[in-house]
C-alpha cells in the first residue's frame, strides 16, 4: 500500500496544487513562505532546483510514462535524489513545484486560500465549472465544506449510510456464484455509488439511478482527457453528460421545493444546502456540486475497498487478524440477537488502524486542512461494512492482478476473485 502512497502525495501536490514558491530546506520553511508572499519579485530568485524539460510539453511525457510503469514513484525518486524533496518541473502544461516533503505538504494543506489555491488540468476545470467546491476558495468554499462536513458527521446520516450499505452489500453478495469470478472493483463501484447518491439527492436504485450512473461514467472519462472541446471529442461528450445529470438534480430540487419535501431534519445534502438562507447557494451551484460530489462513489471509495481486498489477499497474517476481529463481532451480535450499528463497525480497532497513517501527512489520500475530504469518516465506515460482510461470509482466492496508476488508480483486470461461502 505504501507504493501507491507516494503517488498519492505526488498527485495531490504536483497535479492538484501548483505551488508558486521555493523552499530551501525545512529550517527556512516559514521564512521563505513569508518572504515570497510579501514580495513577488523574490519568486524568481527562490525557485528550487529541477528541470523544466522540453518546450511546451515539459516533463509531462516522462511523468506519464513512469505513472504507467510498475514503478510510478520512479519519476519522483530520480528527481528527489538529484534535487531534493522539493523541486521544480513542468507538468500538464504548467510550471510546477513538486513537494514530497511531509512538512511542506502540511503547510500547503493547512494554509488559507490567500497563500495557495487549487490547480487542476484544463479538462477537469472545464467539466467542474467555476462554482465547483473543488475550485472555489475563501468564505464560499468554507461555507459549503462546513455544511456538507457537518451533515456527513451526523449520527443520523451514519445510521442511514449503515442501513443502506448493509442492504446494498447483501443484495450484491446474494447474487455471487462460486463457479465464476467476482470482480471486486465492479461490485464496490456499484455499491458505493448507490450509497453516496442516496446521501446526496435521496435517489434510490431504479431506472433513473441507472441513467445517472451511465451518464456519470461518461462524465468521468473526460476529467483527464485532451482539453479540446469540439463535437465528437471526449471532453465534449463528458460536458454533455454533465449537463444531462444537472437537469436530473434540478428536477429533484424543484420537486422538493414544490412539494415542500424538505423535513426539519435534512435527509440528504440537497436538503442541507437548499435550506441554507444564503443567496449565494443557488440551485445551479447546488446541482453542479452534487455531480462533482459523486466522484468518490465512482472512484476513491470503491478503490479503498478494492485495494483492501488486494492487500489482504497478499498478506495472510493481516487477513487472519482482520477476519478474527470481525468474526468475534458477528458472533457476539448474533448471540445477543442484536443488529450491527455504525458504532460497531467503527469499534473494530484493526480494521480502523489506518487512522494514524492517514493523519501523518506522509499519506494523504483524503487531502488535508481546509481541503480535507468532508466524507472521510463515511468512506471508512463504508469500507468497514463491506470488509466485515466479505470476510465473515466468504473465503476467497484472488487471481493475479496489477495496479494501474494513471490517469486514476485502478486494477487492470478489475480484481477478480473466486469465492466460497462460509458454512454456518
N, C-alpha and C positions, 0 to 999 in steps of 0.2 A: 504493500500500500504506500510505502514511503517513496517508491519510484515515481508514482504519479503525484505525490505531494509537491515535489519541486516544480513540476509542470503547472500545478495549480497556482503556486506562488508567482510563477512567471506570467501566466495568463492574466492573473489579477493585476500585476504590476506593469507588465510590458504592453499588453494589449488594451486593457481597460483604463489604465491611468497613464497619461502622458505627462511625465514629471519634468518641469522646466527649471531644474536646479542641479547643482553639483554638491556632492558631499565628499570631502577629502577622506575622512575617517570618522569613526564613532565619536571620538572625543571632541571633534569640531562640528558635530551634527547641528546642535541648536544655534551656534554662532553662524554657521553657513546659511541656515534657513532664514534667520533674521536678516542677515545682510542681503540675501537675494531678494527677499520680499521688500526691503527698503530701497533697493536700487536695481532697476532692470539692467543697467549697464554692466553690473558685475556678473550677470549670467554668462556672458561670453568669455569672461576670464575664469569662470568656475566650472567649466564643463569637465566631466570626468574623462579618463582615458577610454579608448574604444575606437571603433571604426564605423564610418557612415556607409561603407560598402560602395556598390556601383551607383552611378547616377540614376535617379528616378526609382529604381527598384530597391536600392539599399542592400540590406542583408535579408530581405524577405524570403528569397529562394532558399538560402541556407537554413533559415528558421523553419520553413515549412518542410524541407527535406528531412531535417532532424526530427521534426514532430511526427512524421510518418514512419520513422525508423523504429527499431526495437529499443533504442536509447534516446528518447525525446529530450532528455536532460543534457545531451552532449553539446548542444548549442550553447547552453549556459555554462557548463563545466569548462569548456575550452576558453571562453572569454573571461570567466571568473579567474582562471589561472593566469591569464595574460594581463588583465586589467584590474582585478579586484572584485569585491562583491557588488559594487555599483559601477556600471559602465554605460557608455553611450552607444547607440546603434541607430539604425533607420529601418523601421519595420512597418509594413502595411501602409506605405506612403507618407509616413510622418517621422521626423526626428524624435527619438525616444530615449529616455533614461531608464535603464533596466536595473531593478534592485532585487538582489537575492539575500539581502541583509534583514534579519527579523526586526532589528531596532528601527531601521529606516521604514520598513513596511508598517510597523506600529505607528510611527509618527504620521505617515501618509493617511492611514485608515482612521486615525483619531482626529485628524485636523479638520477644520471647518471648510466651508466652500470657498472662502476667500483665498486660501493657500493652494488648494488643489481642486480641480473639477474633473468629472469623469470624461474619458475619451474613448470612443468606440470606432470601429471601422465604418466607413460611409454607408455601406449596405445596411448595417444594423441601425444606424441613426435614422436612415430613410424610412425603415419599417416601423421603428418605435415611435417616431414623431417627437416634436419638441416638448410635449406635455407628459412624456413618459416619466415615471418615478425613477427610472434608471438615468435619465438625462437632466432632469431639473435639479436646481440647487437652492440653498437658502431656506427661508421660512416655509415655502410651499412643500419642499421635499420633506422637511422635518414634520410638518403637519400630517401629510399623508402617511409617512412612515410611522408616526406615533399612533394615529388612529388604527391603522391596519395591525401594527405590532401589539397594541393593547387588546384588540379583538382576538388575535391569534393566541394570546396568552391566557385568555379567559377559560376558566374551568368548564363553562357551558359548551364552548366550541370543542374543547378537548374531549368532552363526553360524546358530542356528536361525531367527531372525527373517529373516535374509537369504535362506536357502533357501526358507522359506515364502512370503516376499514375492515372490521371483522366480517361484516356482511359480504362485501365485495371479494375479500380473500376466500371466504368459504364457498361462494358461488364459483369462483375461478378454480379452486382446488378440487371441487367436486367433479369437474369435467376432465381432470387429468387422468390419463391412462398409462398403464405400465408397459404397453407394447410399442410405445413410440416416444421420442424425446420431447421434453417440455422445454420451451425456450424462455428462460427466466427473464431476459431483457424485455421480451414482448409482454409477458404476463404482468410484470411490475409496472410497465408503462400504462397498460390498460387500467390497472387498479388505481395507481396514483393519480392519473389524470381525472378519473371519475370522482375521486375523493376531493381533489382540490377544486374542481369546477363546481361541485355542490357547495363547498365552503365559500366560494366567491360569488356565485349567482343563483344558488339553490336549484340548479338544473339536475334532474335525476336521469339515470340511464334510460335510453329510448332512442327513437329516430332522430330527434333534434340533437341529442348528445353525439350520435354517430356522425351527423352532418358537421357539427362543430369540430369534432376530432379530425375528420378528413381535411377540413379547411385549415386547421391548426398545423397539421403535418406539412401542408403546402407552404404555410407561412414560415415554419421553422427552416425549410430548405433555403430560404433567401437570406437568412441572418448573416451568413458568411459567404455570400455569393459575390460575383463581379458587380461592382457598383454601376451597372448600366441598366437604366430603367426605360426600356423600349418594349413595345408589344412583342411577346414571344420570349423575352428574357426571363430568367428565374426571378429576378428582383421584381419585375412587373407582375408576374403570376402571384408571387407572395404578397405583394401590395394589394392586389385584387382580393386575395383570400382574406386578408385582414379587414378590408372594407366590408366584406360579407359577414364576417364574425362580429364586427362592431354593430352592424344592423341588428343581429340577433340579440346582443346585450342591450341595445337601445330599446328594443321591443319589450324586454324584460323590465327595464327601468320604467317605461311608460305604463306597463301593466301594473306595476307596484304602485305608482302614483295614482292611477285611475281607480283601482280597487281599494286603495288605502291599505294594501297588504304589506305594511311595514310595522310590525309589532313594536311594543315598547322595548322589548329585549331583541336586539338585532339577530337575525337568523343567518346572515351572510355579510360579506364585505360590502356589497352594494348597499345594503341597509345602513351600514355604518357611515358610508360616505354621503349617501343621499340625505340622511337625517342631519348631517352637519349643517349648521346655519351659514357657513361661509359661502359667499357668492363666487369665489374662485373655483370651487369644486363643481364645475358644470357637468351636465350629462355627457358631453363629448369627452371631457377629460376622464370621467369615471369609466365610460365604456372602453376607451382606448387602453386605459391602465388595467382593466380586467383581463384583456387579452395578453398583455405583457406579463401579468402575474401568473398566467397559466404555464409559463415556461418551465418552472420547477417540476410540474406534474408530468411533463414530457421528457425532461432532461435530467436534472440533478437528483431528484428524489428516487426515480427508478434506478439511476446509476448507483446511488448509495446502496440500495438493496441488492442489485446485481453484483456489484463488486464484493459485497459482504459474502454472498454465496460463493463467489470465486475463491476468495481468500480462505474461507472456512473449508472449502474443498481441498485447498492446497496445504492446509495446516490442521492435521488430525487432532493435535493437542488442544488447539483453540476450539475446534468443533466439539470435542468431548466436554470441555468446560462449559461452553455455552449451552449445549444440549442438556447437560446435567442440571444447570441452573433453571432452565425453562421447564424441564420435566418436573422438578420439585414444586414449582409454582402451579403447574397444571394439576398435579396430584392433590395438592393442598386445597385448591379451589373446588375440584371435583368432590373431594371428601366432605367439604363443608357445604356443598351444593350451592356455591356462590358463582355468579358470573364474573369474568375478568373486567376490571375497570381500568381507566387510563393510568391511575397511580400505581397499579400492579405492574404494568409494563415498565414504567419509569423507575421502579424499585429494583429492577434487575441490574445489579452492580456490574457484572462482567459485560453484559450487553450494552450498558451505558458507559463503558470505560474509556470511550474516545473523548470525553469532555475535556480532560486536561490537555490533550494534544491539540484539540480544536482551539482552545483558548491561549495557545502558546505563541501565536503569530509565526511559528515555523510551518504551520499547516493551516491554510485559510480558505477552505472550500466554501465557507458561508460569508466571506467578507469580514468586515470589522468596523468598529466605530459607528459613525452615522450611517454607514452603508452596510451594517450587519443585516443579514437576511432576517426580515421580521418573522419568517416561518421556520426558523431554526429548530425550535422545540417541537413543532409539528412534524418536521421531517424526521427527527429522531424517534418520535412516537410512532409514526407510520412504519419506519424501518423495524422498530422493536416488535410491533404487532405482526408484521409479515414474517420475521425471523422466528418468532415464537410458534406460530402455527405451522411454519415449514418444518422446523426441526422436531416438533412434537408429533407431527402427523406422518412424516416420511423419512426413509433412508434414501440416499441417492448416490449415484455415481456421475460425476461430471465429465463430459467429453473435453478433449483439449481445445482450448480457445485462446485467442490473444487479444490484448487491449489495443485498440486504435485510438491515438491521442489527438487527432486533428481531423476536421475542424472542431469537433467536440469529442469528449472521451466516451467510448462505447466498446462493446465486444464485437469482434469481427464476425463471429458466427452466431451472435445473439445469445450466447451462454446456454448451450443445450445440456440438459441433464436427464438421466434415466431415473425415475422414481419408483419406490416400492413402499406401499402403505404399511405403517406400523400396526401390529396386531394389538388389540385392546388387552 
